[in-house]
Amino acid sequence: MSMSNKFSSEIFEKPMDRRTFLQLCGVGLASLALSHTRQPVSAMSAPRLAVRDPLLGRVTLQGHKLYKTAAFTAEVLEEMDLDRLRPITGVTVSADSTMPNRIWYELDGVGFAHSGRVQPVRNRMNPENTTIPEDGCLGEVTVPFVDAYSSLEENRILLHRFYYAATFWILDRVVDQEDKVWYELLDDRYYRSFFVPANAVRLVPVSELTAIHPDVPPEKKRLVVDLATQMVTAYEWEKVVFMSRISSGVRLSEGGYATPKGHYRTTYKRPCRHMANAPSEYGSGFDLPGVPWVSYFTGGGVAFHGAYWHNNFGVPSSHGCINMTPQAAKWIYRWTTPTVPPEDYYYSANYGTRVVVQ
């Protein structure tokens, strides 16, 4: 069972008020990420883990600080480098109720880092004796990061670094002269190829691409995005079946990238997308290959999608889209209509699940 489905089934068996739910977002989601541990999490102590497949924290911002305690006023132990990996040995919720994201991670039992710039990752290698269908298939990065090259030639160019939970369309399986196995991945923005070691990418099975709750009439499903609380809620009829924190677009006084309010439908979807945007007067640009689980709901390209470049959900930070954890975005992708056939890397229809942004 996926984290999102587990979260949905455990949390929503009975009604709850919003305060209880937000507390569970701070504690429950974090503890579910920690290998589904049942240990309690508090602001006073962080549970230690003893697992064979440890959860690691990848630093997503150069200079992100490690503190002696879970507070920005605490002693700074270290300014960590981008892509630094350290075991996540516990989770703490800040006592500061004014913070939209109160989650802190204990790293390696040494100190605490705010979760906003620490991506929880695994380091899972994959079998290489695979067969890629003629039309390709979906793959997901399962290691903290892997470098992607322009070719397998000696003069190849390093094009990007791909990160945990990013998704790509696999075109082919290639064995080089040294018998090392690679996957050729599609760059769906510039229509060139990326080459990465095959053991860093898993083939996403069809069972993870099928619709969730397909027996519910499409018109009885809807998504409500609350920009004030940075939450998305999924309804079937009037019953809540899923909730998740989000990061919507940043609203600046002079304009910016605010997520547009209104009524929409998820008519265009794709399991992966290379997203890029040039810098503008409102902010820096970005170049993000392998954005996972994309469900568009406006003609201007605003979508629900997973984010691997930050973990600061609850805080507006996007260029208009609805950022979510990859697990939550995958749930939305599978639950909404239209359902993307497993053999396709994009799909559109003249119908879709209702979306209300308010």
VMD Tcl script that draws the C-alpha trace (Angstrom):
set ca {
  {0.00 0.00 0.00}
  {1.36 3.42 -0.94}
  {1.93 6.13 1.65}
  {-0.92 8.19 0.20}
  {-3.43 5.34 0.23}
  {-2.35 4.35 3.75}
  {-2.73 7.96 4.87}
  {-6.18 8.18 3.29}
  {-7.50 4.94 4.75}
  {-6.13 5.45 8.27}
  {-6.84 9.13 8.77}
  {-10.30 9.43 7.28}
  {-12.13 6.50 8.81}
  {-14.01 8.99 10.99}
  {-14.64 12.76 10.86}
  {-12.23 15.23 12.41}
  {-11.92 18.95 12.82}
  {-9.39 21.01 10.90}
  {-7.09 21.52 13.90}
  {-6.80 17.77 14.43}
  {-6.05 17.24 10.77}
  {-3.31 19.88 10.72}
  {-1.72 18.28 13.74}
  {-1.74 14.97 11.91}
  {-0.18 16.63 8.89}
  {2.68 17.75 11.10}
  {3.15 14.51 12.97}
  {1.31 11.74 11.15}
  {2.68 12.34 7.66}
  {6.20 12.73 8.96}
  {6.01 9.53 10.96}
  {4.48 7.64 8.04}
  {7.48 8.69 5.98}
  {9.76 7.21 8.60}
  {9.19 3.61 7.53}
  {5.60 3.64 8.84}
  {6.86 3.63 12.42}
  {4.20 3.58 15.13}
  {6.37 5.40 17.65}
  {4.95 8.69 18.98}
  {6.54 11.92 17.80}
  {6.67 15.00 19.99}
  {8.33 18.38 20.17}
  {10.43 17.19 23.09}
  {12.00 14.06 21.64}
  {12.56 12.42 18.29}
  {12.19 8.65 17.79}
  {15.24 6.71 16.68}
  {14.95 4.28 13.80}
  {16.51 0.88 13.30}
  {15.70 -0.10 9.72}
  {17.58 -1.92 7.00}
  {16.58 0.65 4.40}
  {17.18 3.91 6.27}
  {15.41 7.09 5.37}
  {17.92 9.73 4.32}
  {17.63 13.47 4.11}
  {18.97 15.20 0.99}
  {19.76 18.88 1.41}
  {18.08 20.82 -1.42}
  {19.56 24.26 -0.67}
  {23.21 25.21 -0.36}
  {23.96 26.39 3.16}
  {20.85 24.92 4.80}
  {21.55 25.02 8.53}
  {21.78 22.23 11.07}
  {20.81 23.43 14.57}
  {21.47 22.02 18.02}
  {17.73 22.00 18.74}
  {14.61 22.36 16.59}
  {14.51 26.16 16.54}
  {15.90 28.88 14.28}
  {17.21 30.63 17.39}
  {19.30 27.63 18.44}
  {23.05 27.22 18.02}
  {24.05 26.53 14.41}
  {26.14 23.38 14.15}
  {26.75 23.35 10.42}
  {25.83 24.97 7.12}
  {25.26 21.97 4.89}
  {26.16 21.62 1.21}
  {23.64 21.04 -1.55}
  {22.91 17.31 -1.98}
  {24.47 16.41 1.35}
  {22.97 13.12 2.59}
  {22.39 12.35 6.26}
  {20.18 9.74 7.95}
  {16.86 11.05 9.25}
  {16.81 9.66 12.77}
  {13.74 11.44 14.05}
  {10.98 13.97 13.47}
  {10.00 16.87 15.71}
  {7.15 19.34 15.45}
  {8.08 22.90 16.42}
  {6.31 24.48 19.37}
  {5.94 27.67 17.28}
  {2.32 27.43 16.10}
  {2.74 30.48 13.83}
  {4.95 28.55 11.41}
  {3.06 27.15 8.38}
  {5.55 24.26 8.23}
  {6.47 23.14 11.75}
  {8.28 19.91 10.86}
  {11.96 19.48 11.75}
  {14.16 16.46 11.07}
  {16.80 15.11 13.41}
  {19.77 14.25 11.17}
  {22.14 11.46 12.09}
  {21.38 11.98 15.77}
  {23.54 15.12 15.66}
  {21.22 18.06 15.21}
  {18.02 19.37 13.68}
  {17.24 20.86 10.27}
  {13.98 22.44 9.19}
  {12.22 20.05 6.81}
  {11.53 22.69 4.16}
  {14.87 22.14 2.45}
  {15.45 18.47 3.26}
  {14.01 15.90 0.86}
  {13.34 12.49 2.46}
  {14.91 9.89 0.15}
  {15.85 6.22 -0.07}
  {18.81 4.59 -1.78}
  {17.27 1.65 -3.61}
  {19.05 -0.02 -6.50}
  {17.05 -1.83 -9.17}
  {17.46 -4.97 -11.33}
  {19.04 -4.41 -14.72}
  {17.78 -7.53 -16.54}
  {14.72 -5.66 -17.79}
  {12.83 -5.42 -21.06}
  {11.58 -2.05 -22.29}
  {8.40 -2.11 -24.43}
  {8.71 -0.90 -28.00}
  {6.85 2.32 -27.21}
  {8.68 2.84 -23.92}
  {7.45 2.87 -20.33}
  {7.53 5.00 -17.21}
  {10.50 4.96 -14.84}
  {11.09 6.49 -11.42}
  {14.40 7.48 -9.83}
  {14.88 5.49 -6.60}
  {18.29 6.77 -5.46}
  {19.03 10.17 -3.86}
  {20.46 11.46 -7.14}
  {21.97 10.23 -10.38}
  {23.83 12.09 -13.13}
  {22.39 12.11 -16.64}
  {24.54 12.29 -19.78}
  {24.02 13.30 -23.39}
  {25.27 9.97 -24.79}
  {27.46 6.97 -24.00}
  {30.38 8.27 -26.06}
  {33.70 9.25 -24.52}
  {33.01 12.93 -25.18}
  {29.57 12.80 -23.53}
  {28.27 15.84 -21.69}
  {26.80 15.92 -18.21}
  {23.35 17.42 -18.78}
  {21.56 17.21 -15.44}
  {21.44 15.62 -12.05}
  {18.19 13.72 -11.49}
  {16.68 13.37 -8.03}
  {14.74 10.84 -6.01}
  {11.06 10.46 -7.05}
  {11.57 12.17 -10.42}
  {9.86 10.31 -13.27}
  {10.88 9.86 -16.91}
  {9.73 8.02 -20.02}
  {12.20 5.22 -20.73}
  {12.90 4.80 -24.45}
  {15.40 1.96 -24.44}
  {17.80 -0.24 -22.50}
  {21.41 0.11 -23.70}
  {24.54 -1.89 -22.82}
  {27.84 -0.05 -23.32}
  {31.23 -1.47 -24.30}
  {32.05 -2.20 -20.67}
  {28.80 -4.19 -20.23}
  {27.27 -1.48 -18.05}
  {23.50 -1.18 -18.46}
  {21.93 2.21 -19.10}
  {18.46 3.56 -19.77}
  {17.83 6.05 -22.52}
  {15.29 8.54 -21.18}
  {13.20 11.01 -23.16}
  {13.73 14.71 -22.59}
  {10.13 15.69 -23.31}
  {10.93 19.39 -23.53}
  {13.77 19.44 -26.07}
  {13.15 15.94 -27.49}
  {16.64 14.65 -27.00}
  {17.86 11.76 -24.87}
  {19.25 11.42 -21.37}
  {21.36 8.40 -20.39}
  {21.48 7.18 -16.79}
  {22.63 3.93 -15.13}
  {19.70 1.51 -15.24}
  {20.03 0.46 -11.61}
  {19.05 3.97 -10.46}
  {15.59 3.78 -12.07}
  {12.73 1.40 -11.44}
  {10.11 0.48 -14.00}
  {6.75 1.68 -12.67}
  {4.34 -1.28 -12.79}
  {0.93 -1.00 -14.42}
  {-0.67 -1.61 -11.02}
  {0.59 1.83 -9.92}
  {-0.90 3.56 -12.96}
  {-4.48 2.32 -12.71}
  {-7.34 4.52 -11.56}
  {-8.18 4.92 -7.88}
  {-11.90 4.52 -7.09}
  {-12.95 4.17 -10.77}
  {-16.40 3.00 -9.64}
  {-17.24 6.50 -8.36}
  {-19.12 8.51 -11.03}
  {-16.77 11.21 -12.40}
  {-19.20 14.01 -11.58}
  {-19.22 12.93 -7.93}
  {-15.47 13.61 -7.57}
  {-14.03 17.07 -6.96}
  {-10.87 18.71 -5.65}
  {-10.97 21.84 -3.51}
  {-7.79 23.90 -3.16}
  {-7.80 26.30 -0.22}
  {-5.07 28.87 -0.82}
  {-5.44 30.40 2.65}
  {-4.69 27.14 4.45}
  {-2.48 25.64 1.69}
  {-4.55 22.47 1.60}
  {-6.16 20.36 -1.11}
  {-9.12 18.16 -0.27}
  {-10.60 15.40 -2.44}
  {-14.32 14.67 -2.18}
  {-16.45 11.79 -3.37}
  {-19.99 13.06 -3.17}
  {-19.63 15.07 0.08}
  {-17.24 12.66 1.77}
  {-13.58 13.61 2.27}
  {-11.36 10.84 0.92}
  {-7.96 12.55 0.80}
  {-6.22 15.69 2.08}
  {-2.72 17.02 1.59}
  {-0.67 20.09 2.27}
  {0.43 22.00 -0.83}
  {2.63 24.87 -1.94}
  {0.71 27.14 -4.29}
  {1.93 30.08 -6.34}
  {3.67 33.00 -4.67}
  {1.64 36.21 -4.68}
  {3.75 39.37 -4.79}
  {2.46 42.90 -4.29}
  {3.43 43.81 -7.86}
  {2.17 40.63 -9.48}
  {3.99 37.35 -9.32}
  {2.87 33.79 -9.74}
  {-0.32 33.49 -7.73}
  {-2.37 30.36 -8.43}
  {-5.56 31.54 -10.20}
  {-8.84 31.14 -8.33}
  {-11.81 29.67 -10.13}
  {-13.48 26.50 -11.38}
  {-11.54 24.13 -13.63}
  {-11.19 20.50 -14.76}
  {-8.21 18.13 -15.04}
  {-8.45 17.54 -18.78}
  {-4.73 17.03 -19.56}
  {-2.30 14.80 -17.67}
  {1.14 13.28 -18.00}
  {3.22 11.13 -15.62}
  {6.38 13.16 -16.18}
  {7.39 16.53 -17.57}
  {10.54 18.59 -18.07}
  {9.44 22.01 -16.77}
  {11.49 25.13 -17.36}
  {10.99 28.87 -17.24}
  {13.32 31.80 -17.83}
  {13.98 34.38 -15.09}
  {11.64 37.36 -15.05}
  {11.01 40.56 -13.11}
  {9.03 38.49 -10.59}
  {11.65 35.91 -9.72}
  {14.32 33.45 -10.74}
  {13.79 30.90 -13.45}
  {13.95 27.14 -13.12}
  {14.90 24.03 -15.08}
  {13.35 20.88 -13.61}
  {13.47 17.64 -15.61}
  {11.36 14.71 -14.51}
  {8.61 16.57 -12.64}
  {6.36 13.70 -11.51}
  {2.61 13.07 -11.75}
  {1.35 16.17 -13.56}
  {-2.39 16.89 -13.70}
  {-3.08 20.16 -15.56}
  {-6.27 22.06 -14.80}
  {-5.92 25.37 -16.69}
  {-5.19 26.20 -20.29}
  {-2.22 28.24 -19.11}
  {-0.37 25.21 -17.77}
  {-1.22 25.34 -14.06}
  {-1.16 21.84 -12.62}
  {-0.97 19.60 -9.59}
  {2.43 17.91 -9.56}
  {5.05 16.41 -7.31}
  {8.05 18.44 -6.16}
  {11.46 16.96 -5.38}
  {13.33 20.28 -5.12}
  {11.79 21.36 -1.82}
  {9.79 19.93 1.07}
  {8.26 23.15 2.36}
  {4.61 22.26 1.90}
  {2.21 24.60 3.62}
  {4.18 27.61 2.33}
  {3.40 29.23 -1.08}
  {6.52 28.87 -3.20}
  {5.66 27.87 -6.77}
  {5.34 29.66 -10.09}
  {1.56 29.16 -10.03}
  {1.24 25.38 -9.91}
  {0.17 23.28 -6.95}
  {3.32 21.65 -5.55}
  {2.77 18.47 -3.53}
  {4.85 15.57 -2.27}
  {5.38 13.10 -5.11}
  {3.28 10.55 -3.22}
  {0.33 12.94 -2.88}
  {0.61 14.10 -6.50}
  {0.57 10.47 -7.61}
  {-2.66 9.89 -5.70}
  {-4.26 12.93 -7.37}
  {-2.98 11.77 -10.77}
  {-4.53 8.32 -10.36}
  {-7.78 9.46 -8.74}
  {-8.69 12.20 -11.22}
  {-10.03 11.72 -14.72}
  {-9.11 11.18 -17.47}
  {-7.06 8.10 -16.64}
  {-3.78 8.04 -18.57}
  {-3.18 4.65 -20.26}
  {0.06 3.04 -18.97}
  {1.53 3.03 -22.47}
  {1.15 6.81 -22.89}
  {3.31 9.60 -21.49}
  {0.64 12.24 -22.03}
  {-3.11 12.16 -22.44}
  {-5.93 14.65 -22.86}
  {-9.72 14.48 -23.03}
  {-12.66 16.85 -23.19}
  {-13.73 15.91 -19.66}
  {-12.04 15.73 -16.29}
  {-12.40 15.97 -12.54}
  {-13.74 19.23 -11.16}
  {-11.25 21.54 -9.44}
  {-12.21 24.49 -7.28}
  {-9.46 26.94 -6.30}
  {-10.59 29.36 -3.62}
}
mol new
graphics top color blue
foreach p $ca { graphics top sphere $p radius 0.5 }
foreach p [lrange $ca 0 end-1] q [lrange $ca 1 end] { graphics top cylinder $p $q radius 0.2 }
display resetview
